[in-house]
């Protein structure tokens, strides 16, 4: 009888220990609790050659500030067109109502006023949008996969506007659908950066012609990362089958000091590919040398992949350094540290996700700008997102 009682006690102790361990692991891996999100108004600011816009929005709380800004640029061109003005667009998903229609209306007006307008669309865009553009005399191409022949999607989200002597690159994270207006988004406008504008135009031409060769000039993988004119600007055009530019960028961060120690990342997705694992390794290395590393992810699967989950082979990144925001659609790397041989403030923004598919198979773009004013605006944006996380998107 005594042996039975001892065995029962041992079983009870084991069960209790397992229960406590399960609670501990749950606390280690669960996303932070929803801190509650106040009504954060969107903002747009302008300085020198740059404009930045941020929206925070929320489920059922759309914010059209970014799309209104884009529409305003188009309308300004349409109202006083120059002889050789043009607008080029690459957009993954274009809705049939709301501000998708509004921007389409503005492009149609511009075309009727003599502006050359051409559009490249992704497979998430309904055929009716393509038909509408063509019916109004606007050249429109819709790619079933990546326009340049790979198996992924044409996932870009940018506008290029030449108006008289001004040249604008409008790189955003948002698609043109009503749902996207309920997500946190960003827009970076670069004005009069001649090389950068030219590179974007030549990338767009390759999307439109559905070939990495345009005008007899083939862009190798190495040539898909190109330097601009202003503020060490650089554009990265995807896919890149064998390279990992973002990993390379993090490897060039070699030191952090007080006040200049930020390495902050916002992403929708974070997958289980070799590329994402390499990126996680670099983030952990930067933590190890004293950098203030923080990550905001949209998807629950990405959160769990990046943080420690012993049953799924996650990347063991401290969950105190990761937050979820299911309403965020930003794609951002922010560096305020010793980067590429000097103390720099840099941002990398665009449509590119932290996944194998985005890197190896899809058409995406990332824009780098090394400019203190721009980076400080993105620091403000990140701090607002970090202070008010929202529940993970459950995929």
C-alpha positions, 0 to 999 in steps of 0.5 A: 500500500505504501509503495502504491502511495509513493508511486501515486505521489511520483506520478502527481509530481511528474504531472505537476512539473509537466503542467508548470513547464507547459505554462512556462513555455506558453508564457515564453512563446505567446505573443504579448497581450493586446495593449489596446490601440488609441486612435492614432492619426496618420501623418505626412511630412515633407523635407528637401527631396523626401516625403513620408506618410504613415497610417495606423488605421485598424479593423473597421477604421480605414485611413485613406491618407496615403492613397489621397497623397498618391492621388494628389500627385497624379491629379497635379500632373493631370491638371497641368501636363507637360509635353512628355509627362508620364506615369508608370505604375506597378501594383499587385492588387487593385480593387474595384471600389473605393480608393482603387476606383478613385486612383483609376479615375485620376489616371484616366483623367491624366491619360485623357489630358495627354499624359502617357499612362501605363500600368502593370498589375499582379494576379490579385487584381481582377480582370475587370480593372485591366479591362477598364484601363484598356477601355480608356486607352491605357496600356495595362498588363496583368501578370499571372505570375512574376512578370519576369518569368519566375513562379511567384507573383508581381507583388510590387507597389510603386508609382513613377511620375515624371511631371515637367522637370520633376521626377518622383518615385512613390514607394509604398507598402499598400495595395489599392483595396479597401481592406488595405486601408484598414492596415498600418501602411507607409509611403516614401516619396523620393523627388529628383533622384535621377539615377534612382528614378531611371532604375525604377523606370527600367525595372518597370519596363522589364515588368511591362515587357515580361523579360529581364532584357529590355532594349537589348540590355539584360539585367543579371542578378547582380545588376538588380541592386542599383545605386541612386544619386541622393543620400546613398540611395539604392534600389533592390529589385527582385527576385534574386535567386542566389543572393540575400541582400537583407542578410548582407545589410545586417552583416554590415552592421558592426557596432552599436553605441548609446543613442545609435543602437537601433536595428528595427524590423517590421514585416508581414511574414517570416517563414522557415526558409534558410534565408529567414533563418540566416536573417534571424541569426544576424538579428541575434548577433546584433543583440549580442553586440549590444544593439537595440533589436526589435521586430514587429510582425503581422502574422502569428505564424511569423511570430512563432517562427521567429521566437522559440517554439521547441515543437516547430524548430523556431529560431529562438529569438527572444520574444521580449524583442518581438511584438505582433500587430495584425493590422500592420502591413509595413515592410521596413528595416531601420538602422541607426548604428555603425553600418557599412563603415560609418555611423548611419541612419538608414531605412529600407522600405518597399513591398518585400516580405521576409520569405523565400518566395519574395526573395527567389520567385516574386517581383518586389522592390526595396528602396534604401535611403540614408537620410537622418530626417527620413530615418527619424520619421520612421523611428517615430512611426516604429515607436508608435507601433511598438507602444500599441501592439494589436493582436496577431493576424491568425493567417 
